[in-house]
């Protein structure tokens, strides 16, 4: 399995202020779905940070997102270990297939792949 990027997710009700703060560090907006905004480095596009007030289809805001090349294989691997699935594997309307899993530290990880 190949990891394509890892993105920290910040739970935030201060979208404009957060966008402005990370803009000071050189980040530019690459996605805004209203409930989630992702900023990226123009020179290193996989260097990203996302912030959101809530998740549109999941019960919690994940602590981080990990994009992989085969989300179905990742899902099978974590299920085999008995890890807690926080949000089931599903296709989302914004073009990703994803699930949430709780890591051994209690952090929620959004594992996704683009369709």
Backbone bond lengths (Angstrom), bond angles and torsions (degrees), N, CA, C in turn:
res aa  C-N    CA-C-N  psi(-1)  N-CA   C-N-CA  omega(-1)  CA-C   N-CA-C  phi
1 X - - - 1.449 - - 1.530 108.63 -
2 X 1.305 115.99 142.68 1.460 122.45 -179.14 1.525 109.55 -112.20
3 X 1.330 116.15 128.52 1.466 121.40 173.37 1.522 107.03 -87.21
4 X 1.317 116.17 124.67 1.472 120.72 -178.73 1.525 112.85 -91.97
5 X 1.337 117.15 -34.51 1.471 120.91 178.42 1.516 108.91 -167.81
6 X 1.308 115.41 157.96 1.463 122.98 174.25 1.522 106.52 -128.47
7 X 1.330 116.52 129.25 1.460 121.57 -174.84 1.528 109.77 -127.61
8 X 1.333 118.17 121.54 1.462 118.51 172.75 1.533 109.61 -70.09
9 X 1.327 115.55 141.58 1.462 121.81 177.70 1.521 108.15 -112.47
10 X 1.314 116.67 126.63 1.455 122.48 -179.06 1.517 108.68 -108.51
11 X 1.323 116.60 121.88 1.456 120.76 174.49 1.519 107.20 -74.47
12 X 1.342 117.51 122.18 1.462 120.32 -172.66 1.518 111.69 -152.62
13 X 1.319 114.86 137.88 1.468 121.63 171.04 1.522 110.71 -102.88
14 X 1.322 116.84 9.20 1.467 122.41 -176.85 1.528 109.92 -118.85
15 X 1.323 116.21 64.54 1.461 121.04 -174.18 1.529 112.92 -59.84
16 X 1.313 117.76 -48.90 1.466 120.05 -177.12 1.521 111.38 -63.80
17 X 1.324 116.29 -43.72 1.458 120.17 -179.26 1.531 111.21 -66.43
18 X 1.326 116.48 -39.02 1.467 120.64 179.56 1.526 110.69 -67.12
19 X 1.331 116.17 -43.32 1.474 120.67 177.05 1.527 110.12 -59.21
20 X 1.313 116.85 -45.15 1.464 120.92 -179.24 1.523 111.26 -65.04
21 X 1.335 117.60 -42.75 1.465 120.84 -179.51 1.523 111.20 -60.85
22 X 1.337 117.31 -51.05 1.468 119.99 -178.58 1.527 111.86 -70.29
23 X 1.335 116.73 -22.82 1.462 120.54 172.39 1.520 111.36 -63.28
24 X 1.333 116.50 -33.66 1.468 120.60 176.68 1.526 111.77 -62.99
25 X 1.328 116.22 -24.28 1.468 121.26 179.97 1.529 111.95 -93.57
26 X 1.332 116.76 4.12 1.465 120.91 176.04 1.514 115.51 100.21
27 X 1.334 118.10 0.50 1.462 120.43 179.06 1.528 110.77 -76.76
28 X 1.340 115.48 146.61 1.464 122.31 176.30 1.527 109.21 -125.98
29 X 1.326 116.27 147.78 1.462 120.96 -179.64 1.528 110.82 -66.38
30 X 1.335 116.14 130.75 1.466 121.17 176.01 1.527 111.78 -120.06
31 X 1.353 117.22 -13.79 1.461 120.28 178.32 1.526 108.80 -157.70
32 X 1.322 115.87 136.87 1.460 121.36 173.42 1.523 107.63 -143.97
33 X 1.331 116.38 107.98 1.464 121.24 178.79 1.527 112.17 -100.47
34 X 1.338 116.37 10.04 1.454 120.52 -179.46 1.517 111.92 93.85
35 X 1.309 117.12 -44.48 1.467 121.42 179.61 1.530 111.88 -104.98
36 X 1.326 117.53 -16.35 1.466 123.14 175.48 1.519 108.79 -137.72
37 X 1.320 115.37 137.51 1.460 121.94 175.54 1.522 107.52 -126.70
38 X 1.325 116.21 135.54 1.459 120.84 177.15 1.514 108.85 -119.18
39 X 1.322 114.99 133.03 1.461 122.62 176.38 1.522 107.76 -113.88
40 X 1.328 116.69 147.98 1.460 121.06 -179.02 1.517 110.44 -139.34
41 X 1.310 114.54 158.96 1.461 121.00 173.34 1.520 108.33 -76.07
42 X 1.325 118.61 129.72 1.462 120.28 178.59 1.538 112.42 -63.93
43 X 1.329 117.42 -29.92 1.461 120.27 -178.07 1.528 113.09 -89.90
44 X 1.328 117.26 -18.83 1.468 122.63 -179.82 1.524 107.13 -138.91
45 X 1.344 118.21 80.71 1.463 121.75 -169.10 1.528 116.02 -59.51
46 X 1.340 118.56 -19.86 1.460 118.77 177.88 1.525 112.10 -85.20
47 X 1.328 118.10 -5.50 1.469 121.97 172.78 1.522 106.51 -83.50
48 X 1.331 116.27 104.13 1.459 121.06 -170.93 1.518 111.52 -136.50
49 X 1.313 114.92 161.78 1.460 123.88 170.68 1.530 106.62 -142.55
50 X 1.333 115.96 139.06 1.466 120.79 176.77 1.521 109.18 -119.68
51 X 1.323 115.71 151.03 1.455 120.55 174.51 1.515 108.73 -140.57
52 X 1.346 114.21 145.59 1.459 119.59 -176.10 1.517 110.94 -156.38
53 X 1.311 115.02 151.34 1.464 121.33 177.09 1.530 110.52 -84.27
54 X 1.329 116.66 -29.03 1.464 123.31 -179.45 1.513 107.29 -161.26
55 X 1.325 116.87 171.59 1.458 121.56 174.36 1.520 107.49 -107.69
56 X 1.306 116.57 134.44 1.462 121.06 -173.22 1.525 113.66 -61.48
57 X 1.331 118.51 -36.89 1.465 119.66 -175.99 1.520 114.46 -123.22
58 X 1.315 118.42 -7.90 1.468 121.08 -177.23 1.527 110.32 -105.55
59 X 1.336 116.77 159.28 1.464 120.16 -176.41 1.525 114.42 -77.19
60 X 1.320 118.49 -14.03 1.466 122.42 -177.99 1.527 109.78 -142.12
61 X 1.326 115.89 163.55 1.470 121.48 169.86 1.524 106.05 -86.52
62 X 1.320 116.62 122.03 1.469 121.01 179.70 1.527 109.69 -68.26
63 X 1.320 115.90 148.79 1.462 121.06 178.99 1.530 112.02 -72.01
64 X 1.318 116.47 -31.38 1.462 120.85 178.08 1.514 109.50 -153.88
65 X 1.323 114.99 160.52 1.456 121.93 174.50 1.516 108.21 -117.77
66 X 1.327 115.63 136.95 1.453 121.80 176.50 1.524 107.10 -123.31
67 X 1.333 116.23 114.83 1.461 120.92 177.13 1.521 108.59 -89.68
68 X 1.331 116.00 127.17 1.459 121.83 179.35 1.523 109.73 -122.05
69 X 1.324 115.55 165.03 1.466 119.03 -179.40 1.525 112.53 -80.96
70 X 1.346 118.34 -17.63 1.469 121.43 -179.17 1.529 109.35 -141.60
71 X 1.321 115.83 86.51 1.466 120.86 -176.19 1.524 111.61 -65.54
72 X 1.328 117.82 -31.27 1.467 119.98 178.72 1.526 111.22 -66.77
73 X 1.325 117.49 -39.85 1.466 121.33 176.79 1.531 110.60 -66.23
74 X 1.324 116.71 -39.81 1.465 120.33 177.71 1.520 110.38 -63.06
75 X 1.317 116.76 -42.71 1.460 121.42 178.91 1.528 110.84 -60.87
76 X 1.319 116.34 -46.47 1.467 120.66 179.11 1.532 110.73 -61.10
77 X 1.321 117.00 -41.44 1.462 121.16 -178.41 1.526 111.76 -64.27
78 X 1.333 117.78 -45.48 1.470 118.98 -178.41 1.530 111.46 -73.57
79 X 1.307 117.45 -33.27 1.479 120.12 176.76 1.515 110.55 -63.34
80 X 1.320 116.13 -37.84 1.466 121.47 -179.93 1.531 111.74 -60.41
81 X 1.328 116.71 -29.97 1.463 120.41 -178.93 1.524 112.57 -83.15
82 X 1.323 116.87 -11.64 1.457 120.56 -177.42 1.515 113.72 84.55
83 X 1.333 117.07 10.27 1.465 121.08 178.41 1.530 109.84 -59.05
84 X 1.330 115.65 149.99 1.463 120.86 -179.10 1.523 111.11 -72.67
85 X 1.310 116.53 120.16 1.465 122.03 174.17 1.534 106.14 -86.99
86 X 1.321 116.11 117.17 1.462 122.16 -176.23 1.521 111.11 -88.59
87 X 1.327 116.41 -30.49 1.471 123.33 -179.83 1.530 106.00 -142.75
88 X 1.329 118.62 127.26 1.464 120.64 -173.14 1.534 113.27 -68.34
89 X 1.302 114.34 158.07 1.469 121.28 175.70 1.521 108.52 -62.53
90 X 1.336 116.20 125.09 1.463 120.13 178.87 1.519 110.88 -159.96
91 X 1.320 114.47 157.49 1.459 121.88 174.32 1.523 107.82 -85.01
92 X 1.324 115.65 133.43 1.456 121.07 -179.69 1.526 109.61 -105.94
93 X 1.327 116.04 152.02 1.466 121.76 -175.62 1.524 113.30 -64.61
94 X 1.335 118.62 -17.94 1.468 121.07 -179.12 1.523 112.14 -92.51
95 X 1.344 117.21 14.04 1.455 120.91 168.03 1.513 117.38 97.29
96 X 1.340 117.30 14.68 1.456 118.97 176.76 1.521 110.22 -120.64
97 X 1.319 115.39 157.51 1.457 123.69 170.15 1.521 104.06 -112.72
98 X 1.341 118.13 128.99 1.459 118.96 -172.20 1.517 112.46 -153.46
99 X 1.334 113.63 166.12 1.458 123.22 169.99 1.522 107.51 -150.61
100 X 1.333 116.58 161.40 1.462 121.98 175.45 1.522 107.80 -113.22
101 X 1.324 116.04 138.97 1.458 122.09 176.79 1.524 108.56 -134.14
102 X 1.340 116.45 146.67 1.458 120.66 177.27 1.525 108.67 -91.22
103 X 1.345 117.22 128.24 1.462 120.99 -179.96 1.537 109.72 -81.84
104 X 1.339 119.19 173.20 1.466 121.36 -177.94 1.525 114.28 -61.18
105 X 1.340 118.06 -16.93 1.463 122.16 178.58 1.523 113.26 -93.16
106 X 1.329 116.37 1.72 1.459 120.49 -179.41 1.518 113.92 89.98
107 X 1.330 117.32 -0.65 1.473 121.33 179.57 1.525 110.15 -79.13
108 X 1.322 115.72 144.00 1.464 120.84 179.17 1.527 109.04 -95.77
109 X 1.333 115.26 126.60 1.459 121.97 -177.79 1.525 108.83 -113.74
110 X 1.319 116.25 125.58 1.460 124.53 174.58 1.526 106.33 -88.41
111 X 1.333 117.03 110.44 1.460 121.56 179.41 1.516 106.98 -102.03
112 X 1.337 116.67 124.54 1.457 119.64 -172.20 1.521 112.87 -141.55
113 X 1.303 113.50 161.87 1.459 122.35 170.80 1.511 107.67 -143.55
114 X 1.316 116.17 145.85 1.469 119.97 177.01 1.517 109.00 -80.80
115 X 1.337 115.25 137.69 1.470 120.19 178.97 1.499 109.97 -80.82
